[in-house]
Amino acid sequence: MDEGRNISEVSFGFWHQLVSKKQKFLWPDLVGAFPQMPGRHQTPNSDLVGSLRLSRNRIGHHHRIWSVDIGAKQREILKLAGYIDLELALWIKDSSRVYEVLSRRPVA
């Protein structure tokens, strides 16, 4: 088995559960994975991952997202990535086409 695939094949639901408020006993060991997060509180991180998971599931299951503020979701992604590594957040921002695509959408 290719050990490098283990983490990449874990579902987003797994990661959400790992940082969820239900797993408070794990948080002291996990908080170090988010060195740029202000404070050491679990709730903001858990809420952010949960919000992104719901959005990912809506998109993945082909639900309507017309009313979703995609720009806000992109900012959530950048915020979470920034908690992990500021350079990661910058790389995602520089590599992403979300804002470019949003700027070309029809205005109602």
Backbone torsions as a table, in degrees:
resi	resn	phi	psi	omega
1	MET	NA	140.7	179.1
2	ASP	-82.7	108.3	-176.4
3	GLU	-60.2	-30.4	-179.8
4	GLY	-64.1	-20.4	-178.5
5	ARG	-86.2	-15.8	-176.0
6	ASN	-56.7	-51.4	-177.7
7	ILE	-69.6	-41.1	-176.9
8	SER	-67.7	-20.2	-179.1
9	GLU	-96.0	-0.3	177.2
10	VAL	-77.4	137.7	-176.0
11	SER	-72.3	158.2	175.9
12	PHE	-61.4	-34.2	177.1
13	GLY	-59.2	-38.2	177.0
14	PHE	-60.9	-47.9	-178.9
15	TRP	-63.8	-38.8	178.2
16	HIS	-62.9	-46.1	179.6
17	GLN	-63.3	-35.4	-178.7
18	LEU	-61.9	-38.6	-179.2
19	VAL	-99.6	4.5	-176.4
20	SER	-69.4	161.0	179.9
21	LYS	-65.2	-18.7	178.0
22	LYS	-69.9	-21.4	-176.7
23	GLN	-108.2	44.6	-176.9
24	LYS	-54.1	-33.4	-177.0
25	PHE	-67.0	-21.5	179.1
26	LEU	-84.8	-24.9	-171.0
27	TRP	-55.4	-42.0	179.4
28	PRO	-57.3	-30.5	178.5
29	ASP	-84.8	-25.3	-176.4
30	LEU	-90.1	-24.8	-174.1
31	VAL	-57.9	-28.4	178.6
32	GLY	-64.2	-18.5	178.2
33	ALA	-76.8	-7.8	-178.7
34	PHE	-125.2	62.1	-172.1
35	PRO	-65.2	-20.9	-178.5
36	GLN	-94.9	1.8	-178.6
37	MET	-75.2	129.1	177.3
38	PRO	-67.4	131.5	-177.3
39	GLY	74.9	-179.3	-179.5
40	ARG	-124.0	21.2	-175.6
41	HIS	-80.5	138.8	-177.7
42	GLN	-75.8	-35.9	-171.7
43	THR	-56.9	-49.9	-179.5
44	PRO	-59.7	-38.6	179.8
45	ASN	-67.8	-46.7	-180.0
46	SER	-61.4	-43.9	179.6
47	ASP	-63.4	-40.5	-179.6
48	LEU	-65.9	-47.3	178.7
49	VAL	-63.3	-39.9	178.6
50	GLY	-62.8	-42.9	178.4
51	SER	-62.4	-43.6	179.2
52	LEU	-67.3	-36.2	178.2
53	ARG	-63.9	-44.2	177.8
54	LEU	-59.8	-42.8	179.6
55	SER	-65.4	-44.4	178.4
56	ARG	-60.8	-40.7	179.3
57	ASN	-65.9	-40.4	178.0
58	ARG	-60.0	-45.9	179.8
59	ILE	-67.1	-45.9	-178.1
60	GLY	-62.7	-28.7	180.0
61	HIS	-100.9	14.6	174.5
62	HIS	59.5	36.5	174.3
63	HIS	-81.2	159.8	178.6
64	ARG	-66.3	136.9	177.7
65	ILE	-126.6	19.8	-177.5
66	TRP	-58.0	-35.7	-176.3
67	SER	-89.6	-1.9	-178.8
68	VAL	-81.2	133.7	175.9
69	ASP	-80.4	93.5	-175.3
70	ILE	-63.5	-36.9	176.5
71	GLY	-59.3	-40.8	178.2
72	ALA	-65.8	-39.0	178.2
73	LYS	-65.3	-38.9	177.1
74	GLN	-62.7	-40.4	178.2
75	ARG	-65.1	-35.5	176.1
76	GLU	-64.0	-42.9	178.3
77	ILE	-60.0	-46.5	-179.6
78	LEU	-64.6	-36.7	178.5
79	LYS	-64.1	-48.6	179.8
80	LEU	-63.3	-44.7	177.8
81	ALA	-60.6	-39.0	178.5
82	GLY	-65.3	-30.9	175.2
83	TYR	-62.4	-34.0	-178.7
84	ILE	-80.5	-49.3	-177.1
85	ASP	-162.6	124.0	-178.5
86	LEU	-62.3	-36.0	177.9
87	GLU	-67.1	-33.8	176.0
88	LEU	-62.7	-45.7	178.7
89	ALA	-60.4	-42.7	178.5
90	LEU	-64.9	-39.5	179.3
91	TRP	-64.3	-44.0	178.3
92	ILE	-61.9	-46.3	-179.4
93	LYS	-60.5	-44.9	-179.1
94	ASP	-70.7	-27.9	-177.5
95	SER	-90.2	-18.6	-173.9
96	SER	-78.1	146.4	175.5
97	ARG	-108.6	9.4	-175.4
98	VAL	-57.0	-52.1	-176.7
99	TYR	-66.5	-34.7	176.6
100	GLU	-62.6	-47.1	-180.0
101	VAL	-65.2	-42.7	179.1
102	LEU	-61.6	-34.4	-179.3
103	SER	-68.7	-18.5	-179.0
104	ARG	-99.6	-0.4	-177.8
105	ARG	-73.8	152.3	178.0
106	PRO	-65.8	144.7	178.6
107	VAL	-98.9	129.6	-177.4
108	ALA	-79.3	NA	NA
